[in-house]
Amino acid sequence: MSQNFHRPVWDRGDAIDAQMLAFTTGDDPLWDRRLVEHDLRGSLAHAKGLARVGLISAQDCATICDGLERLLASHRAGEWTVEALDEDVHSAVERRLTDLVGDAGKRLHTARSRNEQITLDVRLWLRDSIGRTKELLAALHASLARAAERHATLPLPGYTHLRRAMPSTAGEWFDAHARAFELDLGELDHALRLTRECPLGSGAGYGLPVQLDRQFVARELGFDGPVEPVTHVQHARGRAELAYLTALEALALDIGKLSADLWLYSTSEFGFVKLPVAFTTGSSLMPHKRNPDAVELARAHARAIVAERAALLDLLRDLPSGYHRDFQLVKPPLFRAHDAASTMLALLPRLVDALEFDATALAAACADPKLAATARALDKVKSGVPFRDAYREEAQR
């Protein structure tokens, strides 16, 4: 094998084709950089579990745990990360641990497979990331609720087919968006439920021929308990990730709708709302232009999240039971969708708080007598006119 890579943990001394290794490694080391702390946390719990059942000595456990804690501290200090030459985060951690503490580091992988290890790392990442997404989403919901209260009685035409339909208010428009994001919080809660069980102790997917205290390790990592049966760990690979992206897809659809409304209502043709200057960009040619790039890109990123969820679903579709290397490609759509959603959720509450409505333009639009056609027809119904007759009379006005 070329020295372009550190030797993988599965190396047995056979010749390894460097081009093949580069292909199978891909950009995994770059994605895995966000999993370092999760891998270290999982390794700490695993080491303690091994010592608990006598598979490593108490001294080796102490040495390993001390080394892992030192690696965690140095990683947080920015002193190291997964290198492009590493096959994955697990290899990077084991290599550095062994360099740091010697032979004890070689004992860490006792009774453990990378199959269960990456499942654990991603599950820990999901648990933390879904929690952060919920916090950001709650802030957006709160900003919309505040706006609904501020503009509760401000007239705003209601539209169907993008034609004026019935009278409404800006408060009701904000309330609709706020309710949508409130329901998205429930979608995230569902995804979070799929991260409650610990996959460690499942090995490559069929358990291990040694007795492990899976309950202890699960408790160490804050899980409700271990995944049972062990064969379900690899059987369910990608499902928690898909649940998260399904929640993000719902969120993206709602972000896209809010962005599309703001894009439309802020045009000169509508003129209902003014986007803050700080949230727009200028034209390189036309000095009078302020462009709604923030809402346009939010709309585009929302579509991209939908595409990421579709990519993940197609990756998982029709795979047989057990582990497959295909699962390596779960990470790119998962992380890209999360990053896009997080960036938008951090920005949108500030935009909503800074929106300004043009009361004059709204009053003019709401003065359209056609908006009251349904109310007039129903008033005639109250006086005894059949609804269909009252409907036709209003249609002919």
Backbone torsions as a table, in degrees:
resi	resn	phi	psi	omega
1	MET	NA	140.7	175.5
2	SER	-63.7	153.7	178.6
3	GLN	-80.2	16.2	176.7
4	ASN	-68.0	-17.0	-178.2
5	PHE	-129.3	149.3	165.7
6	HIS	-67.7	146.1	-179.1
7	ARG	-61.4	131.7	-178.3
8	PRO	-67.8	161.3	-177.4
9	VAL	-67.0	-20.3	-179.7
10	TRP	-91.1	3.3	-178.0
11	ASP	-62.7	129.4	178.9
12	ARG	-114.1	8.7	-179.2
13	GLY	99.7	-6.1	177.9
14	ASP	-75.3	160.5	175.8
15	ALA	-67.2	135.9	179.2
16	ILE	-119.2	128.7	179.1
17	ASP	-72.3	119.3	-175.2
18	ALA	-63.5	-36.6	-180.0
19	GLN	-67.4	-40.5	176.2
20	MET	-62.5	-42.8	-178.9
21	LEU	-65.6	-38.9	177.5
22	ALA	-63.4	-39.7	179.7
23	PHE	-66.4	-46.4	-176.8
24	THR	-73.2	-26.8	176.4
25	THR	-76.2	-41.9	179.1
26	GLY	56.4	-138.0	178.4
27	ASP	-100.9	22.0	-178.9
28	ASP	-56.2	-41.6	179.4
29	PRO	-57.5	-34.6	-179.9
30	LEU	-70.1	-44.4	177.9
31	TRP	-65.4	-35.9	-175.2
32	ASP	-70.1	-12.2	-179.5
33	ARG	-61.2	-28.3	179.0
34	ARG	-82.1	-0.4	-179.1
35	LEU	-107.1	2.6	-173.4
36	VAL	-58.6	-51.7	-177.1
37	GLU	-62.8	-36.1	179.2
38	HIS	-67.1	-39.4	178.3
39	ASP	-65.2	-39.9	178.5
40	LEU	-66.1	-41.4	178.3
41	ARG	-62.1	-44.4	178.6
42	GLY	-63.8	-38.2	-179.7
43	SER	-67.9	-37.5	176.3
44	LEU	-60.2	-46.0	179.9
45	ALA	-66.4	-39.1	-179.9
46	HIS	-64.1	-43.2	179.4
47	ALA	-60.6	-43.5	179.1
48	LYS	-64.4	-36.6	177.7
49	GLY	-66.5	-38.9	177.7
50	LEU	-63.5	-42.9	178.9
51	ALA	-65.7	-35.6	-177.5
52	ARG	-62.5	-33.3	-179.2
53	VAL	-104.1	9.2	172.6
54	GLY	81.2	16.2	179.0
55	LEU	-81.3	-20.3	168.0
56	ILE	-135.8	159.9	-178.0
57	SER	-77.8	161.6	176.8
58	ALA	-60.6	-36.3	179.7
59	GLN	-66.7	-45.0	177.8
60	ASP	-62.9	-39.5	178.4
61	CYS	-60.8	-45.3	179.9
62	ALA	-62.7	-41.3	179.4
63	THR	-64.6	-45.3	179.6
64	ILE	-62.7	-47.3	-177.5
65	CYS	-64.3	-39.5	176.7
66	ASP	-62.0	-42.8	179.0
67	GLY	-64.5	-41.5	178.9
68	LEU	-65.2	-39.7	177.4
69	GLU	-64.5	-38.4	178.1
70	ARG	-67.6	-39.4	176.5
71	LEU	-64.4	-38.1	178.3
72	LEU	-63.2	-45.7	-179.8
73	ALA	-63.8	-43.0	-177.9
74	SER	-71.3	-31.4	175.9
75	HIS	-67.1	-43.9	178.5
76	ARG	-63.6	-27.3	178.1
77	ALA	-81.6	-1.7	178.6
78	GLY	79.7	18.9	-175.7
79	GLU	-84.7	-17.3	177.6
80	TRP	-159.6	162.3	173.1
81	THR	-155.5	-177.2	175.2
82	VAL	-67.4	128.5	-178.1
83	GLU	-91.0	157.6	176.2
84	ALA	-60.0	-24.6	-179.7
85	LEU	-81.2	-10.4	177.9
86	ASP	-83.6	147.9	177.4
87	GLU	-73.7	-37.3	-179.3
88	ASP	-165.0	179.5	-177.5
89	VAL	-64.8	-35.2	-178.0
90	HIS	-65.3	-43.5	178.1
91	SER	-63.4	-40.5	-179.2
92	ALA	-63.6	-43.4	-179.3
93	VAL	-67.3	-46.9	-177.8
94	GLU	-63.5	-41.6	179.8
95	ARG	-62.0	-47.3	-178.4
96	ARG	-68.4	-37.7	179.3
97	LEU	-63.5	-44.9	-179.6
98	THR	-64.8	-39.7	175.6
99	ASP	-61.3	-32.4	-174.5
100	LEU	-82.8	-42.1	-171.5
101	VAL	-117.4	-1.9	177.9
102	GLY	82.6	-146.7	-171.4
103	ASP	-60.3	-27.9	178.6
104	ALA	-57.8	-35.0	179.8
105	GLY	-62.7	-28.3	179.6
106	LYS	-71.8	-14.4	-177.9
107	ARG	-90.1	-9.3	-175.2
108	LEU	-62.3	-35.0	-174.0
109	HIS	-84.3	7.7	175.8
110	THR	-55.5	131.0	174.9
111	ALA	56.7	40.3	177.6
112	ARG	-146.5	144.2	175.9
113	SER	-115.6	150.3	174.0
114	ARG	-63.9	-23.4	178.6
115	ASN	-60.2	-46.0	179.3
116	GLU	-78.2	-28.5	-177.1
117	GLN	-65.9	-46.3	180.0
118	ILE	-70.1	-33.8	175.9
119	THR	-60.8	-42.5	177.3
120	LEU	-64.3	-48.1	-177.1
121	ASP	-57.2	-46.8	-178.5
122	VAL	-67.7	-37.2	179.6
123	ARG	-65.7	-40.2	175.7
124	LEU	-65.2	-40.6	177.4
125	TRP	-62.5	-44.0	178.6
126	LEU	-59.8	-44.8	-178.3
127	ARG	-59.1	-45.9	179.3
128	ASP	-69.0	-42.8	-173.5
129	SER	-70.8	-39.8	177.6
130	ILE	-63.3	-38.8	176.9
131	GLY	-60.4	-43.7	179.4
132	ARG	-67.5	-39.0	178.4
133	THR	-63.1	-39.1	178.0
134	LYS	-63.1	-39.5	178.1
135	GLU	-63.7	-44.2	178.7
136	LEU	-64.8	-41.5	-179.6
137	LEU	-66.6	-38.0	176.9
138	ALA	-61.7	-35.6	177.8
139	ALA	-67.3	-39.5	177.0
140	LEU	-65.9	-43.0	177.4
141	HIS	-58.9	-42.4	-179.4
142	ALA	-64.7	-38.4	179.6
143	SER	-66.3	-38.5	177.9
144	LEU	-68.7	-37.8	177.7
145	ALA	-64.8	-39.9	176.6
146	ARG	-63.6	-42.3	179.9
147	ALA	-65.2	-38.0	177.6
148	ALA	-61.6	-39.4	178.7
149	GLU	-69.3	-41.6	-179.8
150	ARG	-63.9	-36.1	-172.7
151	HIS	-114.5	31.9	-172.7
152	ALA	-57.0	-37.9	-174.1
153	THR	-109.3	4.7	-178.9
154	LEU	-71.2	120.7	-176.8
155	PRO	-62.4	140.4	175.7
156	LEU	-149.8	126.1	179.0
157	PRO	-62.0	140.5	170.7
158	GLY	-90.4	141.9	-174.0
159	TYR	-119.9	142.0	161.7
160	THR	-128.7	140.9	-175.6
161	HIS	56.2	24.3	-177.4
162	LEU	61.4	26.1	172.0
163	ARG	-117.7	146.8	-179.7
164	ARG	-58.4	131.3	-171.6
165	ALA	-120.7	-61.2	-176.8
166	MET	-148.0	159.1	178.1
167	PRO	-65.9	144.6	174.8
168	SER	-151.6	-168.6	179.1
169	THR	-136.6	159.8	174.7
170	ALA	-62.0	-34.7	178.2
171	GLY	-60.5	-43.2	179.2
172	GLU	-67.7	-34.9	177.4
173	TRP	-64.6	-46.3	176.9
174	PHE	-63.4	-39.6	-179.9
175	ASP	-60.3	-39.7	179.8
176	ALA	-62.2	-45.2	178.7
177	HIS	-65.7	-40.5	-179.9
178	ALA	-62.3	-41.4	179.7
179	ARG	-64.0	-39.2	178.8
180	ALA	-59.6	-45.5	-178.8
181	PHE	-71.4	-29.0	174.8
182	GLU	-62.7	-41.8	177.9
183	LEU	-67.4	-31.9	177.0
184	ASP	-62.9	-31.3	175.7
185	LEU	-60.2	-38.1	177.0
186	GLY	-64.9	-36.0	176.7
187	GLU	-63.5	-40.2	178.2
188	LEU	-66.3	-36.7	177.3
189	ASP	-61.3	-39.1	177.9
190	HIS	-62.7	-44.6	178.9
191	ALA	-62.1	-38.3	-179.1
192	LEU	-64.3	-32.9	-179.8
193	ARG	-62.2	-27.7	-178.9
194	LEU	-78.9	-0.4	179.2
195	THR	-107.5	12.2	-171.2
196	ARG	-82.4	-12.1	-175.6
197	GLU	-113.4	145.3	-174.1
198	CYS	-92.8	128.2	-178.7
199	PRO	-82.8	-11.8	-176.1
200	LEU	-61.3	144.3	-177.5
201	GLY	97.3	-3.2	-179.6
202	SER	-91.7	-9.5	-179.9
203	GLY	61.2	-135.5	179.4
204	ALA	-81.5	4.0	177.0
205	GLY	128.7	-4.1	-174.9
206	TYR	-132.8	25.2	178.6
207	GLY	79.2	-173.9	-176.6
208	LEU	-136.0	146.5	-177.6
209	PRO	-80.8	34.0	174.2
210	VAL	-137.0	158.7	179.8
211	GLN	-86.9	119.9	177.7
212	LEU	-116.8	151.7	176.1
213	ASP	-94.7	82.4	-175.3
214	ARG	-68.1	-32.3	178.2
215	GLN	-63.2	-42.6	-179.6
216	PHE	-61.1	-48.8	-178.5
217	VAL	-63.0	-40.4	178.8
218	ALA	-60.7	-44.5	179.3
219	ARG	-64.2	-39.2	179.2
220	GLU	-56.8	-32.9	-176.1
221	LEU	-99.1	5.0	175.1
222	GLY	82.0	19.3	176.8
223	PHE	-88.8	162.4	176.3
224	ASP	-70.1	-29.8	-179.0
225	GLY	171.3	-177.1	179.9
226	PRO	-80.7	157.0	172.8
227	VAL	-67.8	129.7	175.2
228	GLU	-130.0	138.2	-8.0
229	PRO	-73.7	167.1	-177.8
230	VAL	-61.6	-28.3	-179.8
231	THR	-67.4	-14.6	-179.7
232	HIS	-78.0	-18.8	-175.8
233	VAL	-59.4	-55.6	179.8
234	GLN	-77.7	-28.7	176.5
235	HIS	-58.2	-35.6	-175.6
236	ALA	-98.3	10.3	-178.5
237	ARG	-55.9	132.1	178.5
238	GLY	89.2	-12.2	-175.2
239	ARG	-74.1	-40.1	176.0
240	ALA	-65.8	-39.1	177.2
241	GLU	-63.0	-41.9	179.3
242	LEU	-65.4	-38.1	177.9
243	ALA	-62.4	-40.0	177.8
244	TYR	-65.8	-44.9	179.9
245	LEU	-69.0	-28.1	174.2
246	THR	-65.7	-40.9	176.0
247	ALA	-65.4	-41.1	178.7
248	LEU	-67.8	-32.3	176.5
249	GLU	-63.5	-45.0	176.7
250	ALA	-61.1	-43.3	177.4
251	LEU	-61.8	-42.4	-179.4
252	ALA	-63.0	-40.1	178.1
253	LEU	-61.2	-38.3	179.6
254	ASP	-73.7	-36.7	174.5
255	ILE	-64.4	-41.2	179.0
256	GLY	-61.6	-39.6	179.5
257	LYS	-68.0	-43.2	176.9
258	LEU	-61.7	-43.6	-179.5
259	SER	-64.1	-42.2	-179.7
260	ALA	-64.3	-39.8	177.9
261	ASP	-63.0	-47.6	-179.2
262	LEU	-64.5	-39.0	177.0
263	TRP	-59.4	-46.1	-177.2
264	LEU	-71.4	-49.2	-174.9
265	TYR	-68.7	-18.3	-179.8
266	SER	-92.8	-0.8	177.3
267	THR	-69.9	159.4	176.9
268	SER	-61.9	-32.6	-178.0
269	GLU	-66.1	-35.3	175.6
270	PHE	-93.6	-58.1	177.5
271	GLY	68.1	23.9	-177.3
272	PHE	-77.3	-36.8	-173.2
273	VAL	-132.2	147.5	177.7
274	LYS	-109.0	122.1	174.2
275	LEU	-75.6	137.3	177.6
276	PRO	-57.2	138.1	-179.3
277	VAL	-55.2	-37.8	-178.3
278	ALA	-65.0	-16.8	-180.0
279	PHE	-104.5	16.8	176.0
280	THR	-125.6	169.7	176.2
281	THR	-123.6	166.5	-180.0
282	GLY	-99.5	163.1	174.7
283	SER	-86.1	142.7	177.2
284	SER	-74.2	-15.9	-177.1
285	LEU	-114.7	-43.2	-170.8
286	MET	-101.7	108.4	-172.5
287	PRO	-65.9	-19.3	-176.9
288	HIS	-85.2	-10.0	-170.0
289	LYS	-85.3	138.2	163.9
290	ARG	-124.1	121.7	-171.5
291	ASN	-101.9	140.0	-176.9
292	PRO	-84.1	52.1	-173.5
293	ASP	-60.4	-35.5	-177.4
294	ALA	-62.6	-46.8	-178.7
295	VAL	-73.3	-31.9	177.8
296	GLU	-66.9	-42.5	179.0
297	LEU	-71.1	-32.7	174.3
298	ALA	-62.3	-42.1	177.5
299	ARG	-62.4	-42.5	179.9
300	ALA	-67.9	-43.0	178.0
301	HIS	-63.8	-33.6	177.1
302	ALA	-62.2	-42.3	177.1
303	ARG	-64.3	-39.3	-179.2
304	ALA	-63.1	-36.7	178.0
305	ILE	-63.7	-41.3	176.3
306	VAL	-59.0	-41.3	178.5
307	ALA	-66.4	-37.1	178.6
308	GLU	-64.0	-39.8	178.5
309	ARG	-65.4	-39.8	177.5
310	ALA	-64.0	-38.8	179.1
311	ALA	-63.7	-41.9	179.3
312	LEU	-66.2	-42.9	179.5
313	LEU	-60.4	-43.9	-179.9
314	ASP	-66.3	-31.4	177.7
315	LEU	-64.5	-37.3	-175.8
316	LEU	-87.4	-17.8	-171.6
317	ARG	-60.9	127.7	170.2
318	ASP	65.8	19.3	174.3
319	LEU	-73.7	140.8	173.9
320	PRO	-66.6	171.5	177.1
321	SER	-63.8	162.9	176.9
322	GLY	91.5	-177.2	-177.7
323	TYR	-85.2	143.8	174.0
324	HIS	-140.5	146.4	-178.7
325	ARG	-65.3	-17.0	175.3
326	ASP	-50.8	-32.2	-175.9
327	PHE	-61.8	-20.8	178.1
328	GLN	-57.4	-32.0	-175.3
329	LEU	-84.6	6.1	173.5
330	VAL	-67.5	-34.3	-171.3
331	LYS	-64.9	-45.6	-176.9
332	PRO	-56.6	-51.8	178.5
333	PRO	-65.5	-34.2	179.2
334	LEU	-62.5	-51.3	-176.1
335	PHE	-71.5	-37.5	179.1
336	ARG	-64.2	-44.4	179.7
337	ALA	-63.8	-42.7	178.4
338	HIS	-61.3	-45.3	-178.5
339	ASP	-62.4	-43.0	-179.8
340	ALA	-63.9	-44.6	-180.0
341	ALA	-64.4	-42.5	-178.4
342	SER	-63.2	-42.3	-179.5
343	THR	-63.4	-44.2	-179.9
344	MET	-66.9	-42.7	-177.9
345	LEU	-65.6	-28.7	177.3
346	ALA	-72.1	-30.6	-175.4
347	LEU	-88.2	-40.5	-168.5
348	LEU	-61.4	-39.0	178.7
349	PRO	-59.4	-36.9	178.4
350	ARG	-66.9	-38.6	177.5
351	LEU	-65.2	-46.4	-179.2
352	VAL	-60.6	-43.0	-178.7
353	ASP	-63.1	-26.9	-174.7
354	ALA	-97.9	1.3	-178.7
355	LEU	-66.0	142.7	175.1
356	GLU	-125.2	135.8	178.9
357	PHE	-101.0	148.3	176.2
358	ASP	-95.8	98.3	-175.4
359	ALA	-62.5	-34.0	-179.7
360	THR	-66.0	-46.3	179.4
361	ALA	-64.5	-38.5	179.1
362	LEU	-67.3	-40.4	179.1
363	ALA	-63.0	-40.8	179.8
364	ALA	-64.5	-42.2	-179.9
365	ALA	-67.5	-37.4	-177.9
366	CYS	-78.4	-9.8	176.7
367	ALA	-78.9	-6.9	179.0
368	ASP	-58.8	117.9	-176.6
369	PRO	-63.5	-21.5	-178.9
370	LYS	-65.8	-25.1	179.0
371	LEU	-61.4	-25.3	-177.3
372	ALA	-95.9	7.4	-175.5
373	ALA	-60.0	-44.6	-179.3
374	THR	-64.4	-41.4	178.6
375	ALA	-63.0	-40.9	179.6
376	ARG	-65.2	-40.5	178.5
377	ALA	-62.3	-41.4	-179.6
378	LEU	-70.7	-30.5	174.4
379	ASP	-62.7	-39.3	177.5
380	LYS	-66.3	-35.2	177.3
381	VAL	-60.7	-39.1	179.8
382	LYS	-62.4	-27.6	-179.8
383	SER	-92.6	7.2	172.8
384	GLY	107.9	-3.9	179.4
385	VAL	-76.0	131.5	175.9
386	PRO	-57.9	141.9	-175.2
387	PHE	-57.4	-41.6	-176.4
388	ARG	-64.9	-34.3	176.4
389	ASP	-69.2	-42.8	179.1
390	ALA	-64.3	-37.3	177.3
391	TYR	-59.6	-47.8	-177.1
392	ARG	-67.4	-35.7	178.9
393	GLU	-62.5	-42.6	179.6
394	GLU	-70.0	-33.9	180.0
395	ALA	-66.5	-26.8	-178.1
396	GLN	-91.4	-1.2	-178.3
397	ARG	-69.0	NA	NA
